[in-house]
Each structure stands twice: as structure tokens, then as C-alpha cells.
Amino acid sequence: ALLGAASIWFEPIAWGAVLIAVVGRAFLSWKQRVNDNAAPFYFSKRNQGLMVLGIIPNTPAADLKLEIGEVITKVNGIEVKTVSEFYEAL
């Protein structure tokens, strides 16, 4: 913000502000990717399916012998990516 304000009086400072913004954005993207890779598997982003985080005893999931960490990609032949899609497919 200070560089942007200073660029009112000296225009080349605006290019420095743009450069800092682009490099800062690249750094933030890299840092987020490192954090995602370091996070436990159940916190990582998934493009497909839903991960089982827990099983309640004496439920259909327990009867099916689902295990924590498994990924559900289809329900009744319908691909699911969100919780609402999961329940609609049921």
C-alpha cells in the first residue's frame, strides 16, 4: 500500500509494487502447497470422492466394514464428490 501511494509521486515505484505482489502471490501458493503436503491425509484436498473419517458402531457403515481412510467415489453407481451428492445418491 505504501509503494502504491508513493507511486503517485514517482511512477517507477508502481512497477516495484507489481513485482512484489507477483512474487508474494507465488510464495503464498508455494507455501500453501507445502502445508497441504505436510498435513495428515484426511486434511488434504481431494478431487474425487469422500474420505471416511470415522465409523459409528452398530451402523450400516460398520456392518459394511468400512475403514477409516477409505475413499468413497461411487454410491449406487453415481459418482460423488460432496456430502450432498453422497446423500442424494443414497
Solvent accessible surface area in square Angstrom, and as a share of the most:
residue,aa,sasa,rsa
1,A,128,0.99
2,L,155,0.77
3,L,69,0.34
4,G,38,0.37
5,A,46,0.35
6,A,35,0.27
7,S,22,0.14
8,I,134,0.68
9,W,205,0.72
10,F,119,0.50
11,E,129,0.58
12,P,74,0.47
13,I,49,0.25
14,A,36,0.28
15,W,183,0.64
16,G,30,0.29
17,A,28,0.22
18,V,79,0.46
19,L,114,0.57
20,I,108,0.55
21,A,63,0.49
22,V,92,0.53
23,V,90,0.52
24,G,30,0.29
25,R,158,0.58
26,A,62,0.48
27,F,110,0.46
28,L,109,0.54
29,S,41,0.26
30,W,137,0.48
31,K,87,0.37
32,Q,93,0.41
33,R,151,0.55
34,V,61,0.35
35,N,74,0.38
36,D,39,0.20
37,N,120,0.62
38,A,83,0.65
39,A,34,0.26
40,P,65,0.41
41,F,103,0.43
42,Y,95,0.36
43,F,141,0.59
44,S,36,0.23
45,K,162,0.69
46,R,112,0.41
47,N,138,0.71
48,Q,117,0.52
49,G,7,0.07
50,L,39,0.19
51,M,33,0.15
52,V,15,0.09
53,L,113,0.56
54,G,48,0.46
55,I,51,0.26
56,I,127,0.64
57,P,103,0.65
58,N,148,0.76
59,T,35,0.20
60,P,103,0.65
61,A,30,0.23
62,A,32,0.25
63,D,109,0.57
64,L,132,0.66
65,K,164,0.70
66,L,52,0.26
67,E,117,0.53
68,I,111,0.56
69,G,23,0.22
70,E,74,0.33
71,V,61,0.35
72,I,36,0.18
73,T,62,0.36
74,K,120,0.51
75,V,14,0.08
76,N,115,0.59
77,G,63,0.61
78,I,96,0.49
79,E,107,0.48
80,V,1,0.01
81,K,112,0.47
82,T,65,0.38
83,V,92,0.53
84,S,69,0.45
85,E,68,0.30
86,F,43,0.18
87,Y,143,0.54
88,E,145,0.65
89,A,9,0.07
90,L,126,0.63
